[in-house]
Amino acid sequence: MQDPAPIRLRPTVPAPAFPVGASLPQPQPDQRRKRGIIYVRVSKDRPDMISPELQVEHATKLAQGEDIEIVMDPIIDIGKSGRAFDDRSIADIIDMARRREFDVLILWIWSRFGRNLRESLQHLDTLTNYGIEVRAAREDFDGRTTIGKFAIAQMLNIAELESNQKSDSWKDTIERRRRAGLAHGSRGRFGYFRCDACPPPERGKQLLTCPRCKDGILKIDPVTGPILASLYRRYAAGESVRGMVLWLKEQGVKHYTGTDIDAGALYQILDSGFGLGFVRYQIPELLHRTVETPDGGTKLERTSLHRDLTTYLYYRGAHDAVIDDTMECERLWDAYVERRLSSSDDKGHSFRAKYSVSGLLSCAGCRRSMHSMLRAKKVQRPWVNSVPDPRDVLYRCTRHMKFKDCPGNGVYATLAGAEEAVVQWLRDLVEQEPTLETSVGQQAVEVVSNPESPAVEQAVRRLREIEGVLTEITTREDKLTDAVLDGLVSADAARRKRAELETQRAGLRAEEETLKHRLQDQPTVLPRPDRSMFVKILDLWKAADHDDRRSLLKPVIRTVEVSRGRNHSDKYTVYPMWEAPPGPIAL
């Protein structure tokens, strides 16, 4: 016999009376619209990338179609890999979700969120637990349903598969270059060039080559090649690196990028061993280390290999050494390695700030950075908690120490004096009237100096177009050269066409330089924080270590300019992030 259906008793509520023929009242919809934010990620800034503008456009269309209110500017990560989450804005988005600042996170496609399946699902679960709905404009699945969750996991799995396949392809390419005796990358090298027909290298851009240089083997530069050989011999003989840097400055020798060669650049040149006929590759097992996560799991973290010769394997390269005698090359390399490993310069590198004002001090004479150094040990005060006394930490003008061409003849400051000036500046801000924070003058500065203006966006967009056209011109020149070699085009016709392309390239280069200078002259000025932020910094100052203090100061201070003198009120000038930076001084 079948069990009877259960009966649920409900209290009797009399139905409201409505006039005959009147329509029933409709339920009132929720008055508050869903609040959304857009997240955009691009792994590498290049001409053929899926532009942030395209991703934002698709995400905005989804928001408009779903009546979602976008409450802030898109959060954009440029040059960030999807395989890791530590250096991206996902943690900030989760903090915003914890504070209930938005309801919907909108992506372009799911691979923009991440290409690591396990960590991507963990972060998505965290957002979902905070009540956040995550949508992808081009791959829109409802993550609240079982089928939707399965589809999202599959899309993330495909994204991870694509990333792993690209990684395998790069590994095969690197191994093929190693077997051929080629360096890991195709960038230029000091002391070498490709050929006379190739365009000069430009910093931050891919090195362009002509068909005659496709083998990637560099040739010894007749000018800088002997200088590189001399540098190896002088270092092996015991000459100081600073003396060699000053000698290069006196001789007017520049890096292949056109910049001055300082101590760091010189070590980078010599450490590679390229000038002595070697190519080096990092030991794969030392690239990453396993660390524990706060939730008890583990993950791989990139290891810092800062100037550590022992983390590389050196192979004989296919290029010629700057010294003909192979035995002398071997002897110089052994002497170089022995001195390099015994030098105090090879210290463990950490990304934590060593002092509270690291990277914030600048010289008033040349407006360049300053670096720290300790007093001689015999006059140092006792250390406290493995940290030197702030009065024993000196800052000197880096330009003066490297090249001795600072117009102000170099300035110096102590960590104690710089911290005292910064703290006093913070106290002055706290003591100001709150009405000053929203004054008309301050609002005008924020509007005029807004870096996200249409003119800046247009300039950036035009720069990307120019890069694409320049790449296309180079491709056309390569095809033209191949056609001449194959006898399809006469030399005279190719010469005329190449002249047209060169004229077009020169015009684009000139426009590119103009746009770059215009963007550099446009200061990034941020809105001024309210008074509570400065109060918080002062409250945390005493309990914070140097790295934490640096993190507190970085969002509010652009630079602290140091002048000559002993009076703190005249010696230190603080430039905050809501004011335009001081202009550069030509050297």
C-alpha positions as CSV (number, residue, x, y, z in Angstrom):
1,M,0.0,0.0,0.0
2,Q,1.4,3.4,-1.0
3,D,2.1,5.9,1.8
4,P,-0.1,8.9,1.7
5,A,1.4,12.2,0.7
6,P,2.7,14.4,3.5
7,I,0.5,17.3,4.6
8,R,2.1,20.6,5.5
9,L,-0.1,22.8,7.6
10,R,0.0,26.6,6.8
11,P,-1.6,29.4,8.8
12,T,-4.9,30.6,7.3
13,V,-4.4,34.2,5.9
14,P,-7.5,35.9,4.4
15,A,-7.0,37.0,0.8
16,P,-7.1,40.7,0.3
17,A,-10.2,42.0,-1.4
18,F,-9.8,43.7,-4.8
19,P,-12.4,45.4,-6.9
20,V,-13.9,43.4,-9.6
21,G,-12.0,43.8,-12.8
22,A,-8.9,45.3,-11.2
23,S,-5.6,43.8,-12.1
24,L,-3.5,42.0,-9.5
25,P,-0.5,43.9,-8.2
26,Q,2.8,42.8,-9.7
27,P,5.8,42.0,-7.5
28,Q,8.2,44.9,-7.3
29,P,11.6,44.1,-8.7
30,D,14.8,44.6,-6.8
31,Q,15.8,48.2,-7.1
32,R,19.6,47.7,-6.9
33,R,21.3,46.6,-10.0
34,K,24.1,44.1,-9.9
35,R,27.5,45.7,-9.6
36,G,30.2,44.4,-11.8
37,I,34.0,44.8,-12.4
38,I,36.0,43.8,-15.5
39,Y,39.3,41.8,-15.3
40,V,41.7,41.8,-18.3
41,R,44.9,39.9,-18.6
42,V,47.6,40.0,-21.3
43,S,50.6,37.7,-20.9
44,K,52.9,39.8,-23.1
45,D,52.6,43.3,-24.5
46,R,53.2,42.8,-28.3
47,P,51.6,44.0,-31.5
48,D,49.7,40.8,-32.2
49,M,48.3,40.4,-28.7
50,I,44.6,40.2,-27.9
51,S,44.4,43.8,-27.0
52,P,42.9,44.9,-23.6
53,E,40.5,47.2,-25.5
54,L,39.0,44.2,-27.3
55,Q,38.6,42.3,-24.0
56,V,37.0,45.3,-22.3
57,E,34.7,45.8,-25.3
58,H,33.3,42.3,-25.1
59,A,33.0,42.4,-21.3
60,T,31.2,45.7,-21.5
61,K,28.7,44.4,-24.0
62,L,27.9,41.5,-21.7
63,A,27.3,43.9,-18.8
64,Q,25.0,46.1,-20.9
65,G,23.0,43.1,-22.1
66,E,22.6,41.8,-18.5
67,D,22.0,45.3,-17.0
68,I,25.1,45.0,-14.8
69,E,26.5,48.3,-13.5
70,I,30.3,48.6,-14.0
71,V,31.4,50.3,-10.8
72,M,35.1,50.9,-11.5
73,D,37.7,51.1,-14.3
74,P,38.8,47.7,-15.7
75,I,41.5,45.9,-13.7
76,I,44.2,45.1,-16.2
77,D,47.3,42.9,-15.8
78,I,49.8,43.5,-18.7
79,G,52.7,41.2,-19.1
80,K,51.4,38.7,-16.5
81,S,51.4,34.9,-17.0
82,G,48.2,33.0,-16.3
83,R,50.2,30.1,-14.8
84,A,50.8,32.0,-11.5
85,F,48.6,34.2,-9.3
86,D,51.1,35.8,-6.9
87,D,52.0,38.8,-9.0
88,R,48.5,39.5,-10.4
89,S,45.5,41.4,-9.2
90,I,43.4,38.3,-8.3
91,A,44.2,38.8,-4.5
92,D,43.0,42.4,-4.7
93,I,39.8,41.2,-6.4
94,I,39.2,38.6,-3.7
95,D,39.7,41.3,-1.0
96,M,37.1,43.4,-2.8
97,A,34.8,40.5,-2.9
98,R,35.3,40.0,0.9
99,R,34.2,43.6,1.4
100,R,31.2,43.1,-0.9
101,E,32.3,45.9,-3.3
102,F,30.9,44.1,-6.4
103,D,28.6,41.3,-7.4
104,V,29.8,40.1,-10.8
105,L,33.4,39.5,-12.1
106,I,33.4,39.7,-15.9
107,L,36.2,38.1,-18.0
108,W,36.7,37.9,-21.8
109,I,37.3,34.2,-21.9
110,W,38.1,31.8,-19.0
111,S,41.8,31.5,-19.9
112,R,42.2,35.2,-18.9
113,F,41.5,34.2,-15.3
114,G,44.2,31.6,-15.3
115,R,46.0,28.7,-17.0
116,N,46.6,26.7,-13.8
117,L,43.6,24.5,-13.3
118,R,44.0,23.7,-9.6
119,E,44.7,27.3,-8.5
120,S,42.1,28.7,-10.8
121,L,39.4,26.5,-9.4
122,Q,40.5,27.4,-5.8
123,H,40.2,31.1,-6.5
124,L,36.9,30.7,-8.3
125,D,35.5,28.7,-5.3
126,T,36.7,31.5,-3.0
127,L,34.9,34.1,-5.1
128,T,31.8,31.9,-5.2
129,N,31.8,31.5,-1.4
130,Y,31.7,35.3,-1.1
131,G,28.6,35.3,-3.3
132,I,30.4,36.6,-6.4
133,E,29.2,35.5,-9.8
134,V,32.0,35.0,-12.4
135,R,31.1,35.4,-16.1
136,A,33.1,35.1,-19.3
137,A,31.8,37.2,-22.2
138,R,32.8,34.8,-25.0
139,E,32.4,31.6,-23.0
140,D,29.4,32.3,-20.9
141,F,28.4,29.5,-18.6
142,D,26.3,29.7,-15.4
143,G,28.8,28.6,-12.7
144,R,26.0,28.1,-10.2
145,T,24.7,25.0,-12.0
146,T,26.3,21.6,-12.1
147,I,26.7,21.6,-15.9
148,G,28.1,25.2,-15.8
149,K,30.7,24.2,-13.2
150,F,31.7,21.3,-15.4
151,A,32.0,23.4,-18.5
152,I,34.1,26.0,-16.7
153,A,36.4,23.4,-15.4
154,Q,36.8,22.0,-18.9
155,M,37.6,25.5,-20.3
156,L,40.2,26.0,-17.6
157,N,41.6,22.5,-18.3
158,I,42.0,23.4,-22.0
159,A,43.7,26.7,-21.1
160,E,46.2,24.8,-18.9
161,L,46.8,22.3,-21.7
162,E,47.5,25.1,-24.2
163,S,49.9,26.7,-21.8
164,N,51.7,23.4,-21.2
165,Q,52.0,22.7,-24.9
166,K,53.5,26.2,-25.5
167,S,56.0,25.5,-22.6
168,D,57.0,22.2,-24.2
169,S,57.5,23.9,-27.6
170,W,59.7,26.5,-26.0
171,K,61.7,23.8,-24.2
172,D,62.3,22.0,-27.5
173,T,63.3,25.3,-29.2
174,I,65.8,26.1,-26.3
175,E,67.3,22.6,-26.5
176,R,67.7,22.9,-30.3
177,R,69.5,26.2,-29.9
178,R,71.8,24.7,-27.3
179,R,72.7,21.8,-29.6
180,A,73.5,24.3,-32.3
181,G,75.8,26.4,-30.1
182,L,73.5,29.4,-30.0
183,A,72.7,31.5,-27.0
184,H,69.3,31.2,-25.2
185,G,68.0,34.4,-26.7
186,S,68.5,36.2,-29.9
187,R,69.2,39.6,-28.4
188,G,72.3,41.6,-29.2
189,R,75.6,41.3,-27.3
190,F,78.2,43.8,-26.4
191,G,81.3,43.3,-28.6
192,Y,79.3,41.7,-31.4
193,F,76.9,42.5,-34.3
194,R,75.0,40.6,-36.9
195,C,75.8,42.4,-40.2
196,D,76.0,45.8,-41.7
197,A,72.5,45.5,-43.3
198,C,70.7,44.7,-40.1
199,P,68.9,47.6,-38.3
200,P,70.5,48.7,-35.0
201,P,69.1,47.1,-31.9
202,E,66.6,49.0,-29.8
203,R,66.1,48.5,-26.1
204,G,63.0,46.5,-25.2
205,K,62.3,45.4,-28.8
206,Q,62.9,42.2,-30.7
207,L,66.2,42.2,-32.6
208,L,65.4,42.3,-36.3
209,T,67.6,40.4,-38.8
210,C,68.0,40.2,-42.5
211,P,67.9,36.8,-44.4
212,R,71.7,36.6,-44.3
213,C,71.6,36.5,-40.5
214,K,68.9,33.9,-40.0
215,D,71.5,31.4,-38.6
216,G,71.7,33.7,-35.5
217,I,75.5,33.6,-35.3
218,L,76.9,37.0,-34.2
219,K,80.1,38.5,-35.7
220,I,82.8,40.2,-33.7
221,D,82.4,44.0,-33.8
222,P,85.8,45.5,-34.9
223,V,85.4,48.4,-32.3
224,T,83.8,46.9,-29.2
225,G,85.2,43.4,-29.7
226,P,88.8,44.3,-28.6
227,I,87.4,46.4,-25.7
228,L,85.5,43.3,-24.5
229,A,88.7,41.2,-24.7
230,S,90.5,44.0,-22.7
231,L,87.8,43.9,-20.0
232,Y,88.3,40.2,-19.4
233,R,92.1,40.6,-19.2
234,R,91.8,43.6,-16.8
235,Y,89.4,41.8,-14.5
236,A,91.5,38.7,-14.4
237,A,94.5,40.9,-13.5
238,G,92.7,42.2,-10.5
239,E,91.5,45.7,-11.6
240,S,88.4,47.0,-9.8
241,V,85.0,47.0,-11.6
242,R,84.5,50.6,-10.7
243,G,87.7,51.6,-12.3
244,M,86.7,49.7,-15.5
245,V,83.3,51.4,-15.5
246,L,84.9,54.9,-15.2
247,W,87.4,53.9,-18.0
248,L,84.5,53.0,-20.3
249,K,82.8,56.3,-19.5
250,E,86.0,58.3,-20.3
251,Q,86.3,56.4,-23.6
252,G,82.7,57.1,-24.5
253,V,81.9,53.4,-24.8
254,K,78.2,52.5,-24.7
255,H,76.3,49.3,-24.4
256,Y,74.8,47.8,-27.5
257,T,71.5,49.3,-26.4
258,G,73.0,52.8,-26.4
259,T,73.0,53.1,-22.6
260,D,76.0,53.7,-20.3
261,I,77.7,50.6,-18.9
262,D,77.5,50.6,-15.1
263,A,78.8,47.9,-12.7
264,G,75.6,45.8,-13.0
265,A,75.7,45.9,-16.8
266,L,79.4,45.1,-16.8
267,Y,78.9,42.0,-14.6
268,Q,76.1,40.9,-16.9
269,I,78.3,41.2,-19.9
270,L,81.2,39.3,-18.4
271,D,79.2,36.7,-16.5
272,S,77.7,35.4,-19.7
273,G,81.1,34.2,-21.0
274,F,79.9,35.0,-24.5
275,G,83.0,37.0,-25.3
276,L,85.2,34.0,-24.5
277,G,83.2,31.7,-26.8
278,F,80.6,30.3,-24.4
279,V,76.9,30.1,-24.3
280,R,75.2,29.5,-21.0
281,Y,71.9,27.8,-20.0
282,Q,70.2,27.7,-16.6
283,I,70.1,24.4,-14.8
284,P,66.4,23.3,-15.0
285,E,66.3,21.8,-11.5
286,L,67.3,25.2,-10.0
287,L,64.7,27.3,-11.8
288,H,61.9,26.6,-9.2
289,R,61.6,25.7,-5.6
290,T,58.7,24.1,-3.7
291,V,57.0,26.3,-1.1
292,E,54.1,25.7,1.2
293,T,50.9,27.7,0.8
294,P,48.9,29.1,3.8
295,D,46.2,26.4,3.2
296,G,48.7,23.6,3.8
297,G,49.3,22.8,0.1
298,T,52.5,23.3,-2.0
299,K,53.3,25.2,-5.2
300,L,56.3,25.9,-7.4
301,E,57.9,29.4,-7.0
302,R,60.5,30.9,-9.4
303,T,63.9,31.0,-7.9
304,S,66.0,34.2,-8.0
305,L,69.3,33.5,-9.8
306,H,70.7,36.9,-9.4
307,R,74.4,36.9,-10.5
308,D,75.0,33.3,-9.4
309,L,77.4,31.6,-11.8
310,T,76.9,28.2,-10.2
311,T,73.3,28.0,-11.5
312,Y,74.3,27.9,-15.1
313,L,75.9,25.3,-17.5
314,Y,78.4,26.8,-20.0
315,Y,78.8,25.2,-23.5
316,R,81.1,26.1,-26.3
317,G,79.2,28.4,-28.7
318,A,79.1,28.5,-32.5
319,H,80.4,32.1,-32.6
320,D,84.0,33.2,-32.4
321,A,85.5,34.4,-29.2
322,V,87.0,38.0,-29.1
323,I,90.3,36.3,-28.3
324,D,91.8,34.0,-30.9
325,D,93.8,31.8,-28.5
326,T,91.4,29.2,-27.1
327,M,93.8,28.3,-24.3
328,E,93.9,32.0,-23.2
329,C,90.1,32.1,-23.2
330,E,90.0,29.0,-20.9
331,R,92.6,30.6,-18.6
332,L,90.8,33.9,-18.5
333,W,87.5,32.3,-17.8
334,D,88.9,30.2,-14.9
335,A,90.5,33.3,-13.4
336,Y,87.3,35.2,-13.8
337,V,85.2,32.6,-12.2
338,E,87.6,32.2,-9.3
339,R,87.6,35.9,-8.5
340,R,83.8,36.2,-9.1
341,L,82.9,33.4,-6.7
342,S,85.3,34.7,-4.0
343,S,84.0,38.3,-4.3
344,S,81.7,39.8,-1.7
345,D,79.5,41.0,-4.6
346,D,77.8,37.6,-5.0
347,K,75.2,37.7,-2.2
348,G,71.8,36.2,-2.1
349,H,69.2,38.4,-3.8
350,S,65.9,39.2,-2.1
351,F,62.9,41.1,-3.5
352,R,62.2,42.5,0.0
353,A,63.1,46.1,0.5
354,K,66.3,46.4,2.6
355,Y,65.5,49.8,4.0
356,S,62.3,51.8,4.4
357,V,63.2,54.4,1.8
358,S,64.8,52.1,-0.8
359,G,64.2,53.4,-4.2
360,L,62.5,56.6,-3.0
361,L,65.5,58.9,-2.6
362,S,66.8,61.0,-5.5
363,C,69.7,63.5,-5.9
364,A,68.7,67.1,-6.3
365,G,71.8,67.7,-8.4
366,C,70.9,65.2,-11.2
367,R,67.5,64.0,-10.1
368,R,68.7,60.4,-10.4
369,S,68.4,57.6,-7.8
370,M,70.6,57.1,-4.7
371,H,71.9,53.8,-3.3
372,S,72.7,52.7,0.2
373,M,76.0,51.8,1.8
374,L,77.2,51.2,5.4
375,R,79.8,53.1,7.3
376,A,83.1,51.4,7.9
377,K,82.8,48.6,10.5
378,K,85.2,50.2,12.9
379,V,82.9,53.2,13.4
380,Q,79.6,51.4,13.2
381,R,77.2,51.4,16.1
382,P,75.8,48.1,17.5
383,W,73.2,46.3,15.3
384,V,69.7,45.7,16.8
385,N,67.8,42.6,15.7
386,S,70.3,42.0,12.9
387,V,69.6,45.4,11.5
388,P,72.2,48.2,11.3
389,D,71.7,51.5,13.1
390,P,69.8,53.9,10.8
391,R,72.5,56.5,11.4
392,D,75.1,54.2,9.9
393,V,73.2,53.6,6.7
394,L,74.4,56.2,4.1
395,Y,72.8,57.1,0.8
396,R,74.9,58.5,-2.0
397,C,74.1,59.7,-5.5
398,T,74.3,56.7,-7.8
399,R,75.2,58.8,-10.8
400,H,78.1,60.4,-9.0
401,M,79.4,57.1,-7.6
402,K,79.3,55.4,-11.0
403,F,80.4,58.0,-13.5
404,K,81.3,61.2,-11.4
405,D,79.3,63.4,-13.8
406,C,76.5,64.6,-11.4
407,P,76.0,68.4,-11.8
408,G,75.6,68.7,-8.0
409,N,78.8,66.8,-7.4
410,G,76.8,64.1,-5.5
411,V,74.8,64.4,-2.3
412,Y,74.5,62.1,0.7
413,A,71.9,61.4,3.3
414,T,71.4,59.0,6.2
415,L,68.6,56.6,6.6
416,A,67.8,58.1,10.0
417,G,67.5,61.6,8.5
418,A,65.4,60.5,5.6
419,E,63.0,58.6,7.9
420,E,62.7,61.6,10.2
421,A,61.9,63.8,7.2
422,V,59.2,61.4,5.9
423,V,57.6,61.0,9.3
424,Q,57.5,64.7,9.8
425,W,55.9,65.1,6.4
426,L,53.2,62.6,7.3
427,R,52.5,64.4,10.6
428,D,52.1,67.7,8.8
429,L,49.5,66.0,6.5
430,V,47.6,64.6,9.4
431,E,47.5,68.0,11.2
432,Q,46.1,69.8,8.1
433,E,42.4,70.7,8.1
434,P,40.3,68.0,6.3
435,T,38.8,70.6,4.0
436,L,42.2,71.0,2.4
437,E,42.0,67.5,1.0
438,T,39.1,68.3,-1.3
439,S,40.1,71.9,-2.2
440,V,39.3,73.2,-5.7
441,G,43.0,73.4,-6.5
442,Q,43.6,69.8,-5.6
443,Q,40.6,68.7,-7.7
444,A,42.0,70.7,-10.7
445,V,45.4,68.9,-10.4
446,E,43.6,65.5,-10.4
447,V,41.6,66.4,-13.5
448,V,44.4,67.9,-15.5
449,S,46.9,65.2,-14.7
450,N,44.7,62.2,-15.2
451,P,46.9,59.7,-17.0
452,E,43.8,57.9,-18.4
453,S,42.9,60.8,-20.7
454,P,41.7,60.1,-24.3
455,A,44.9,61.7,-25.7
456,V,47.1,59.2,-23.8
457,E,44.9,56.3,-24.9
458,Q,45.1,57.5,-28.5
459,A,48.9,57.8,-28.4
460,V,49.3,54.3,-27.0
461,R,47.0,52.9,-29.6
462,R,49.0,54.7,-32.4
463,L,52.3,53.4,-31.0
464,R,50.9,49.8,-31.3
465,E,49.8,50.5,-34.9
466,I,53.3,51.9,-35.7
467,E,55.0,48.8,-34.3
468,G,52.8,46.6,-36.4
469,V,53.5,48.5,-39.6
470,L,57.3,48.5,-38.9
471,T,57.2,44.7,-38.5
472,E,55.3,44.5,-41.8
473,I,57.9,46.6,-43.5
474,T,60.7,44.4,-42.3
475,T,58.8,41.3,-43.6
476,R,58.3,42.9,-47.0
477,E,62.0,43.7,-47.2
478,D,62.9,40.1,-46.4
479,K,60.5,38.9,-49.2
480,L,62.1,41.5,-51.5
481,T,65.6,40.2,-50.8
482,D,64.5,36.6,-51.4
483,A,62.9,37.7,-54.7
484,V,66.2,39.3,-55.8
485,L,68.1,36.2,-54.8
486,D,65.7,34.0,-56.8
487,G,65.9,36.3,-59.8
488,L,62.2,37.3,-59.7
489,V,62.9,41.0,-59.3
490,S,65.7,43.1,-60.8
491,A,68.3,44.8,-58.5
492,D,67.3,48.3,-59.7
493,A,63.6,47.7,-59.0
494,A,64.4,46.2,-55.6
495,R,66.6,49.2,-54.8
496,R,63.8,51.7,-55.6
497,K,61.3,49.7,-53.6
498,R,63.7,49.5,-50.7
499,A,64.2,53.2,-50.8
500,E,60.4,53.7,-50.5
501,L,60.2,51.4,-47.6
502,E,63.1,53.1,-45.9
503,T,61.5,56.5,-46.3
504,Q,58.3,55.1,-44.8
505,R,60.2,53.5,-41.9
506,A,62.0,56.8,-41.2
507,G,58.7,58.7,-41.0
508,L,57.2,56.1,-38.7
509,R,60.3,56.1,-36.4
510,A,60.2,59.9,-36.1
511,E,56.5,59.7,-35.2
512,E,57.2,56.9,-32.7
513,E,59.9,58.9,-30.9
514,T,57.6,62.0,-30.7
515,L,54.8,59.9,-29.2
516,K,57.1,58.3,-26.7
517,H,58.5,61.6,-25.5
518,R,54.9,62.9,-25.2
519,L,53.9,59.9,-23.0
520,Q,57.1,60.3,-20.9
521,D,56.2,64.0,-20.3
522,Q,52.8,63.0,-19.1
523,P,53.1,62.4,-15.4
524,T,51.1,59.7,-13.7
525,V,49.3,61.7,-11.0
526,L,47.0,59.8,-8.6
527,P,44.2,61.1,-6.5
528,R,45.1,62.3,-3.0
529,P,44.1,59.8,-0.3
530,D,42.1,60.9,2.7
531,R,43.5,61.8,6.1
532,S,42.8,58.3,7.5
533,M,45.5,56.7,5.3
534,F,48.2,58.9,6.7
535,V,47.0,58.3,10.2
536,K,47.2,54.5,9.6
537,I,50.8,54.8,8.3
538,L,51.9,56.7,11.4
539,D,50.2,54.1,13.6
540,L,51.9,51.2,12.0
541,W,55.3,52.9,11.5
542,K,57.0,51.9,14.8
543,A,55.8,48.2,14.7
544,A,56.6,47.7,10.9
545,D,60.0,46.4,9.6
546,H,61.8,48.1,6.8
547,D,60.0,46.2,4.0
548,D,56.6,46.9,5.5
549,R,57.5,50.6,5.9
550,R,58.5,50.7,2.3
551,S,55.1,49.1,1.3
552,L,53.3,51.8,3.3
553,L,55.2,54.7,1.7
554,K,55.2,53.5,-1.9
555,P,51.5,54.4,-2.7
556,V,51.8,57.9,-1.4
557,I,55.4,59.1,-2.1
558,R,56.8,59.5,-5.6
559,T,60.4,60.5,-4.5
560,V,62.2,62.3,-1.7
561,E,64.7,64.7,-3.3
562,V,67.9,65.2,-1.2
563,S,69.9,68.5,-1.4
564,R,73.1,69.6,0.2
565,G,73.0,70.9,3.7
566,R,72.3,69.7,7.3
567,N,69.0,71.4,7.9
568,H,66.3,68.8,7.4
569,S,63.7,71.3,6.4
570,D,65.9,72.3,3.4
571,K,67.7,69.1,2.8
572,Y,64.7,66.8,2.1
573,T,61.8,67.6,-0.3
574,V,58.9,65.1,-0.5
575,Y,57.1,64.8,-3.8
576,P,53.8,62.9,-3.3
577,M,52.0,60.8,-5.9
578,W,49.2,63.5,-6.3
579,E,51.7,66.0,-7.5
580,A,53.6,66.1,-10.8
581,P,57.2,64.8,-10.5
582,P,60.2,67.2,-10.9
583,G,61.6,67.4,-14.5
584,P,64.7,65.5,-15.4
585,I,68.1,67.2,-15.7
586,A,70.1,66.6,-18.9
587,L,73.6,65.3,-18.3
